[in-house]
Amino acid sequence: MGMMTEFKEFAMRGSVVDLAVGVVIGAAFGKIVTVLVDNVIMPPIGLLIGGVDFSKWVITLKEATVDAAGEAVPAVVIGIGEFLNAVIQFAILAFAIFLLVKAINRMHKQPEEAAPEEPSEDVLLLREIRDSLKR
């Protein structure tokens, strides 16, 4: 069997295709969560704490300067706001995945086996006869 044939069989197996679909849907869902956090959740929070735009919230380590050649040297900053947005995005995404996995597990849950029924009178009588014969 040639390598291309093996690869084709591998790529067309259900689990690989399911994984690919999951990655694509996950990426799209990630973009939705990013927009949700950046444009829906963070603006009201920023407004509540004094009109702060979290995406522009930075700690400046070195101010922007102009070098000897007259070219601008950009400031060195730590993007705390972007990090905060990413943390909130992760929390929302993780919670959504948790709910999805919980729902899938609930659907796949095996029905619990019923407790074994008590043996009928005939079976009990036959067991007594068997035990009597053993003696």
C-alpha positions as CSV (number, residue, x, y, z in Angstrom):
1,M,0.0,0.0,0.0
2,G,1.4,3.4,-1.0
3,M,2.0,6.2,1.3
4,M,-0.6,8.4,-0.4
5,T,-3.2,5.6,0.0
6,E,-2.4,5.3,3.7
7,F,-2.5,9.0,4.1
8,K,-5.9,9.2,2.4
9,E,-7.3,6.5,4.7
10,F,-5.9,8.3,7.7
11,A,-7.3,11.7,6.7
12,M,-10.7,10.4,5.8
13,R,-11.3,8.5,9.1
14,G,-14.2,10.0,11.0
15,S,-12.2,11.1,14.0
16,V,-9.7,13.1,12.0
17,V,-12.6,14.9,10.1
18,D,-14.4,15.5,13.4
19,L,-11.3,17.0,14.8
20,A,-10.9,19.3,11.8
21,V,-14.5,20.4,12.1
22,G,-14.0,21.0,15.8
23,V,-10.9,23.2,15.2
24,V,-12.6,25.3,12.6
25,I,-15.7,25.8,14.8
26,G,-13.5,26.5,17.8
27,A,-11.6,29.2,15.9
28,A,-14.8,30.8,14.8
29,F,-16.2,30.7,18.3
30,G,-13.0,32.2,19.6
31,K,-13.4,35.2,17.3
32,I,-17.0,35.6,18.5
33,V,-15.8,35.6,22.1
34,T,-13.0,38.1,21.3
35,V,-15.6,40.5,19.8
36,L,-17.9,39.9,22.7
37,V,-15.2,40.8,25.3
38,D,-13.7,43.7,23.4
39,N,-16.9,45.4,22.3
40,V,-19.7,44.3,24.6
41,I,-18.3,43.3,28.0
42,M,-15.2,45.6,28.6
43,P,-16.7,49.0,27.5
44,P,-19.4,49.0,30.2
45,I,-16.8,47.8,32.8
46,G,-14.5,50.6,31.7
47,L,-17.3,53.1,32.0
48,L,-18.2,51.9,35.5
49,I,-14.7,52.4,36.7
50,G,-14.2,55.9,35.2
51,G,-14.1,55.6,31.4
52,V,-11.0,53.4,31.1
53,D,-10.4,51.8,27.7
54,F,-8.9,48.5,28.8
55,S,-7.4,47.8,25.3
56,K,-5.2,50.9,25.7
57,W,-4.4,50.4,29.4
58,V,-0.5,50.0,29.5
59,I,2.4,50.4,31.8
60,T,5.1,52.5,30.1
61,L,8.6,51.3,30.7
62,K,10.3,53.8,28.4
63,E,8.7,56.8,26.7
64,A,8.8,57.3,23.0
65,T,11.8,59.3,21.8
66,V,13.4,60.7,18.7
67,D,16.9,59.4,18.0
68,A,19.9,61.4,16.7
69,A,18.9,60.7,13.0
70,G,15.5,62.2,13.6
71,E,13.6,58.9,13.6
72,A,10.9,58.1,16.1
73,V,11.7,55.4,18.6
74,P,8.4,53.8,19.9
75,A,7.7,53.6,23.6
76,V,8.3,50.3,25.4
77,V,5.0,49.3,27.1
78,I,3.4,46.4,28.9
79,G,-0.1,45.9,27.6
80,I,-2.0,45.1,30.8
81,G,-5.4,45.9,29.2
82,E,-4.8,43.5,26.3
83,F,-3.8,40.8,28.8
84,L,-6.9,41.4,30.9
85,N,-9.1,41.1,27.8
86,A,-7.3,37.8,26.9
87,V,-7.9,36.5,30.4
88,I,-11.6,37.3,30.3
89,Q,-11.9,35.8,26.8
90,F,-10.2,32.6,28.1
91,A,-12.6,32.4,31.0
92,I,-15.6,32.8,28.8
93,L,-14.3,30.3,26.3
94,A,-13.4,27.8,29.0
95,F,-16.8,28.1,30.6
96,A,-18.6,27.6,27.3
97,I,-16.5,24.5,26.5
98,F,-17.2,23.2,30.0
99,L,-20.9,23.5,29.4
100,L,-20.6,21.9,26.0
101,V,-18.7,18.9,27.4
102,K,-21.1,18.6,30.3
103,A,-24.0,18.5,27.9
104,I,-22.3,15.9,25.7
105,N,-21.4,13.7,28.6
106,R,-25.1,13.9,29.8
107,M,-26.3,12.7,26.4
108,H,-23.7,9.8,26.3
109,K,-24.4,8.7,29.9
110,Q,-25.2,5.0,30.0
111,P,-28.5,4.2,31.7
112,E,-27.9,2.7,35.1
113,E,-28.6,-1.0,35.3
114,A,-31.7,-1.9,37.3
115,A,-31.2,-3.9,40.5
116,P,-31.5,-7.6,39.8
117,E,-35.0,-8.9,40.5
118,E,-35.7,-11.3,43.3
119,P,-35.8,-14.9,42.1
120,S,-39.2,-16.4,41.5
121,E,-40.8,-19.0,43.7
122,D,-39.9,-21.8,41.3
123,V,-36.2,-20.8,41.3
124,L,-36.2,-20.6,45.1
125,L,-37.8,-24.0,45.4
126,L,-35.3,-25.5,42.9
127,R,-32.4,-24.1,44.9
128,E,-33.8,-25.7,48.0
129,I,-34.0,-29.0,46.3
130,R,-30.5,-28.7,44.9
131,D,-29.1,-27.8,48.3
132,S,-31.0,-30.8,49.9
133,L,-29.5,-33.2,47.3
134,K,-26.0,-31.9,48.0
135,R,-26.3,-33.0,51.7
